[in-house]
Amino acid sequence: MPIMGLFGSSKQPAGPSKSEEYEFLPSAESDEAEREPKAIETSALRHPSFMGHSYPEGISERSSSESSASSSTPVPSRAPSPGPLFTPSRSSSSPSEGDGEPNSPLLGNVGRYTSHRNIGRRWWNLGTEPHRRRRRDARLPWAIKKGLRRVVRHPFFPRQPLTIIFALLCFTVFAISLTLFLMYILNPDKEPLPWRAYCSIPPPTTLSPHLRAAPLYPYIDPISEPEPQSFPPDDLDSLPPAGVFLGVFSMDSGFERRMLIRTTWAGHPRSRNGAGAGDDGKGTSRTLVRFILGQPRKGWERRIQTEMEMYNDIVILPSPENMNSGKTHAYFTWAASNAWVPPLYFDTSSSLNVSYTDQTSPPPPLAPHDSHFAWKERASGHPKAWVRPDYIAKVDDDAFVMLAELEARMRVELHAKGQVPYGTPESLTGFSQLRMDISKGNITGSIDSNDAPATSSSLRKRDTQDPLVYWGYLVKSRFMAGELYGLSWSLVNWVSTDPVVKTLTKGAEDKQTAKWMRLHPRANEIRWATDRCWIYDHPRSGTVYSHGFLFPSEVSRVKRAFLSALQKASQDALGDTPSPATIGQNIPSSSSWAYSSVSTFGVRYTEPVQAMTLAESVEALVEGSDMSKFHEGNALSLQHIWEHREGRISRYKNKRVGGTIVVHFIKKHMWFLETALAFLESDDYSESEKSQVSRPDHVGLSAVWTDTSVFKSNSTL
């Protein structure tokens, strides 16, 4: 029947048959209806609001009896309509639509509500997962949304721009505070180190740390002599100079720092000769300084190539530029094949018989800051062949090195006897997985703690004569600090070829180097030589390693001030039953051990007074100097203190070496120049010392510095 015919006819259309009634339901509804109680009346299906639609006005619902009668009238069969026949109406329902009707979801909220449970899933939901499974899967996102909704709806949640900015500010302050707190908790260096104790007592035994007995208290080891032997020894100049190849770790963009090094400590006469008249550079005649770089970046290649052509002092490693990803191992590997130093240019009373004496090479191009002996030899037209270095050392470019001091320490260790005799095989207990190549005369296989000690027949005879020295600043008896350390040639040659070491190149490079030393087949024979008194950070850096520029005269005063306390503590430590209480009474406090007249840990450095000249401000950076202790209202004037300062000869106690080796953590060029002025450009004599020397009845410079400075260390106790 046409749709318009429904509106044009006054006759009530025949009701649909029972089978036609169910055609309005989806097939899934039939299954659902079979499980429901059969309480839904047929009249409900013909309700005006069935499926959410109402009939137009003029078409009313007949009684149930009329519907039953009309249902018997045959109606032509037709396909069910895919949608509602009439436009939904939002008008109110008939007044009779709540009277006597069953309480069914189909009838609740007529015209607005239809139950999904009774009607079934819509056609667009067919084929999806069951509702219950979807509900379980969506439980976590729903809980998160619910939690976020509660937070956002909280009365204190910021909604206005000002409150949002204030909340972000509070969160930033909290994050920064938490970060600083964690950094403080995880930082192992929370207190300044007792550098005065390091300078007042002899250095720890040069045996490997794992072979030493633990000290009874943290800062000092027991001493057996009334006073430590001073450096240098009397026979230093009778020993042949050590061949030192010093690699300065730099990078392609560090041109300014390389120029500062070239024009200061790499070639300055006072750095190479020592204090006073020095030795004319004989000690450092075999010391070479070269800059070690990784592969430069694309934009820096031509600049680095030009610099190499100009100065002949740059080494490019076949590895990318890095700090802790294998650069140190690449450097030692390169040095094992390509490092050469000048030979001995003069005879000495003693010599060192080592296995690498026979290895020679033609002289390479010289750098402007090389020894004048090498330049003189080249100018003669008959230069000698160069030889292997005794040491391969590594230093950072933020360190200031006194070459004469470095070579003197390494020379003494090179010729030292009596610590662990060279060529004396010892047990390899405590070291495992030591693999050596038998073709090189070394041990093959894995060595456990229960294995037998090595015998001399398992090693090459000449190799056992080579010194095994690991030199540097010992940190917590575990490794040599990365600012400067050196390995004897035999150790470098082993590091470059050992297959186990090649797998241990990533990580903190100074700690990795110490790990290599513990894996050496003769690890018990390696001398861990350390010098913690003369290696420190710049006084302006404010680190735990920082104090003023140090000279031998100040260290002598520190030793005298602490001598009685050290001697008493040593006697208690060597006794049968040392008392902690007694030891504590005889040892000065930790603040006294770490006291500095120049810097304070955690406090930014400021000059004593503002009206200082450049020379006076550099003098104020010298540890223990009267200028470093000057303050406003002092009875003495700046001019008087400047005239009565110590000269270079007095500070070195009439010796050419024995003072600062390395000043580290120089992060600014101004700090670098201050260090150069303090160590390279100071006067040999001050004004007051010159007047003392000119007097016919002078008592000598040693009495001058003693009388003018003896109160300085006593004032800190």
Secondary structure, 3 states (H helix, E strand, C coil): CCCHHHHHCCCCCCCCCHHHHHHHCCHHHHHHHHHCCCCCCHHHHCCCCHHHCCCCCCCCCCCHHHHHHHHCCCCCCCCCCCCCCCCCCCCCCCHHHHCCCCCCCCCCCCCCCCCHHHHCCCHHHCCCCCHHHHHHHCHHHHHHHHHHHHHHCCCCCCCCHHHHHHHHHHHHHHHHHHHHHHHHHHCCCCCCCCHHHHHHCCCCCCCCHHHCCCCCCCCCCCCCCCCCCCCCCCCHHHCCCCCEEEEEECCCCCHHHHHHHHHCCCCCHHHHHCCCCCCCCCCCCCEEEEEEEEECCHHHHHHHHHHHHHHCCEEEEEEECCCCECHHHHHHHHHHHHCCECCCCCCCCCCCCCHHHHCEECCCCCCCCCCHHHHHHHHCCCCCCEECCCEEEEEECCCEECHHHHHHHHHHHHCCCCCCCCCCCCCCCCCCCCCCCHHHCCCCCCCCCCCCCCCHHHCCCCHHHCCCEEEEEEECCCEEEEEEEEEEHHHHHHHHHCCCHHHCCECCHHHHHHHHHHCCCCHHHCEEEECCCCEEECCCCCCCCECCECCHHHHHHHHHHHHHHHHHHHHHHHCCCCCHHHHHHHCCCHHHHCCCCCCECCECCCCCCCCCCHHHHHHCCECCCCHHHCCCCCCCCHHHHHHCCCCHHHHCCCCCCCCCCEEECCCCHHHHHHHHHHHHCCCCCCHHHHHHHHCCCCCCHHHHHHHHHCHHHHCCC
